[in-house]
Amino acid sequence: MIYPIVLYGDPVLRKKGENLEKDEIDVKQLAEDMFETMYQANGVGLAAPQIGKSIRMFVVDGDPMEEPETEQFKRVFINPEILEEEGDEWGFDEGCLSIPGVREEVFRTERIRIRYFDENWEEHEETLEGVAARIVQHEYDHIEGVLFTDHLAPLKKRLLKSKLTNISKGKVDAEYRVRVPQAKR
């Protein structure tokens, strides 16, 4: 099932996601639906808040990035916890399916250590570097209620204000189904 992508301005994108309990929901089906939604939108990562679910789960598939560390980097992250971030911060042009048409340079650490459960509820702990670490940090931010635009300098944020306002009103050109934030009553 392909979900519509929640656009910037929806409150679900600002909520910290809730941990999942084993057998609470069908995580295998949800992961399959999230991958299908992500591929249809040409993304490399998708967090549950981006489909309107305030839970601590995201999926990634870094193959389209064509970087050595993202080859065969397809994972489901449930209840992840970043244990350590290390190395120098480096800039990379990031975008987000919830903020279509906006790309900006974001600085993140080059290496992370993360613990998570996969779709079979098997626990993993691994160290990721480079673009793989960046993809995970971006998606992890989503389940913490943080967007990549929060990492930008105040001037950059001011310059993007009208674009972000338009996105929140549904004035956006996306090649995938979107869910426009509810109008304030």
matplotlib code that plots the C-alpha trace (Angstrom):
import matplotlib.pyplot as plt

x = [0.0, 1.3, 0.8, 0.6, 3.7, 2.9, 4.0, 5.9, 3.7, 1.8, 2.1, 3.0, 6.4, 7.2, 6.2, 8.7, 7.7, 6.5, 8.4, 6.8, 6.1, 6.5, 3.3, 1.7, 1.4, 2.4, 5.8, 6.7, 3.6, 4.2, 7.9, 6.8, 4.3, 6.9, 9.5, 6.8, 5.9, 9.5, 10.4, 7.3, 8.5, 12.2, 13.5, 16.3, 14.7, 11.2, 10.2, 6.9, 5.9, 6.2, 3.2, 1.3, 2.4, 4.0, 6.1, 9.9, 10.3, 12.0, 13.3, 16.3, 17.7, 20.9, 21.4, 20.3, 23.0, 25.6, 28.2, 30.4, 29.0, 25.4, 25.6, 23.1, 22.2, 18.6, 17.3, 14.3, 14.9, 12.5, 13.0, 16.5, 18.8, 22.0, 24.6, 27.5, 28.2, 31.9, 34.2, 34.2, 31.0, 30.8, 28.3, 26.1, 23.1, 20.0, 16.4, 13.3, 10.1, 8.1, 9.7, 9.6, 11.7, 14.0, 17.6, 20.2, 23.6, 23.4, 26.4, 26.4, 29.0, 30.7, 30.2, 27.5, 26.9, 23.2, 21.2, 17.8, 15.4, 14.7, 11.3, 11.9, 12.5, 16.1, 18.4, 21.3, 24.1, 26.3, 28.6, 27.8, 29.9, 29.6, 26.5, 25.0, 25.4, 23.9, 20.8, 20.2, 20.8, 18.2, 15.6, 16.4, 15.8, 12.2, 11.3, 12.7, 10.4, 13.4, 13.5, 16.7, 15.7, 16.2, 19.9, 20.2, 21.5, 18.9, 19.4, 18.9, 15.7, 14.4, 15.2, 13.2, 10.2, 7.9, 8.8, 8.0, 4.8, 3.7, 4.5, 2.4, -0.5, -0.1, 1.3, 3.9, 4.9, 5.5, 5.5, 3.9, 0.8, 1.0, -1.1, -1.5, -1.4, -4.8, -5.9, -6.0, -9.6]
y = [0.0, 3.4, 6.1, 9.8, 11.7, 14.1, 17.7, 20.2, 22.0, 18.9, 18.5, 14.8, 15.8, 17.7, 14.9, 12.6, 9.1, 6.4, 3.1, 0.1, -3.1, -6.5, -7.6, -4.2, -3.8, -5.8, -4.2, -6.5, -5.2, -1.6, -1.9, -3.3, -0.5, 2.1, 0.8, 0.8, 4.4, 5.5, 3.9, 5.4, 8.8, 8.1, 8.4, 6.7, 6.9, 7.2, 7.6, 6.6, 10.3, 11.0, 8.8, 10.1, 7.6, 8.9, 5.8, 5.1, 3.3, 4.1, 2.4, 3.1, 1.9, 3.7, 1.8, 4.8, 6.9, 4.9, 5.3, 2.4, 2.5, 2.5, -0.6, -3.1, -0.8, -1.7, -1.8, -1.5, 0.4, -0.1, 1.7, 2.9, 4.6, 6.4, 5.4, 7.5, 10.1, 10.8, 12.2, 15.6, 17.2, 17.4, 19.1, 17.4, 18.6, 17.1, 17.0, 15.5, 13.9, 16.0, 19.2, 18.7, 21.1, 22.2, 21.1, 22.6, 21.8, 20.1, 19.3, 16.0, 13.8, 11.2, 8.2, 6.8, 3.7, 2.7, 0.0, -1.0, -3.9, -5.1, -6.2, -9.7, -8.1, -9.1, -6.6, -5.1, -2.7, -1.4, 1.5, 3.4, 5.9, 8.5, 8.7, 5.6, 7.4, 10.6, 8.8, 7.2, 10.5, 12.3, 9.6, 9.4, 13.1, 12.5, 10.2, 12.8, 15.5, 17.3, 18.3, 18.9, 22.6, 22.8, 22.3, 25.4, 28.8, 31.4, 33.4, 30.3, 29.5, 33.1, 32.8, 29.5, 30.8, 31.5, 28.2, 26.3, 28.2, 27.3, 23.6, 23.7, 25.0, 22.3, 24.7, 22.2, 20.2, 16.7, 13.6, 11.5, 11.6, 14.1, 14.9, 18.6, 19.8, 20.5, 24.1, 25.9, 26.3]
z = [0.0, -0.9, 1.7, 0.9, 2.2, 5.0, 4.1, 6.1, 8.6, 9.8, 13.6, 13.3, 11.9, 15.1, 17.6, 19.1, 18.0, 20.5, 20.9, 19.5, 21.5, 19.8, 18.2, 18.7, 14.9, 11.9, 11.4, 8.4, 6.5, 7.6, 6.5, 3.1, 2.7, 3.7, 1.2, -1.6, -0.7, -0.5, -3.9, -5.6, -4.3, -5.3, -1.8, 0.0, 3.5, 5.0, 8.6, 10.0, 10.9, 7.2, 6.6, 9.6, 12.2, 15.3, 16.0, 16.2, 12.9, 9.6, 6.5, 4.3, 1.0, 0.0, -3.3, -5.4, -3.8, -5.6, -2.8, -1.6, 1.9, 0.7, -1.6, -0.3, 2.5, 2.9, 6.5, 8.7, 12.0, 14.9, 18.2, 17.2, 19.6, 18.4, 21.0, 19.7, 17.1, 16.2, 13.7, 11.9, 10.7, 6.9, 4.7, 2.2, 0.1, 1.8, 0.7, 2.2, 0.8, 3.3, 2.0, -1.8, -3.9, -1.1, -0.8, 1.5, 2.8, 6.2, 8.5, 10.3, 12.0, 9.8, 12.0, 14.2, 16.4, 16.5, 18.2, 16.7, 16.0, 12.5, 11.1, 12.7, 16.1, 16.1, 17.8, 16.0, 16.9, 14.1, 13.2, 10.0, 8.2, 5.5, 3.4, 5.2, 8.6, 7.1, 5.8, 9.2, 11.0, 8.8, 9.3, 13.0, 13.3, 11.9, 14.8, 17.2, 15.7, 13.9, 10.2, 8.2, 8.0, 11.8, 11.2, 8.9, 9.9, 10.8, 7.6, 5.4, 7.4, 6.7, 3.0, 2.9, 4.9, 1.9, 0.2, 3.4, 3.9, 0.4, 1.0, 4.2, 2.1, -0.5, -3.1, -4.2, -7.2, -6.1, -8.3, -5.5, -3.4, -0.5, 2.6, 3.1, 6.8, 8.3, 8.0, 11.4, 12.6]

ax = plt.figure().add_subplot(projection="3d")
ax.plot(x, y, z, "-o")
ax.set_aspect("equal")
plt.show()
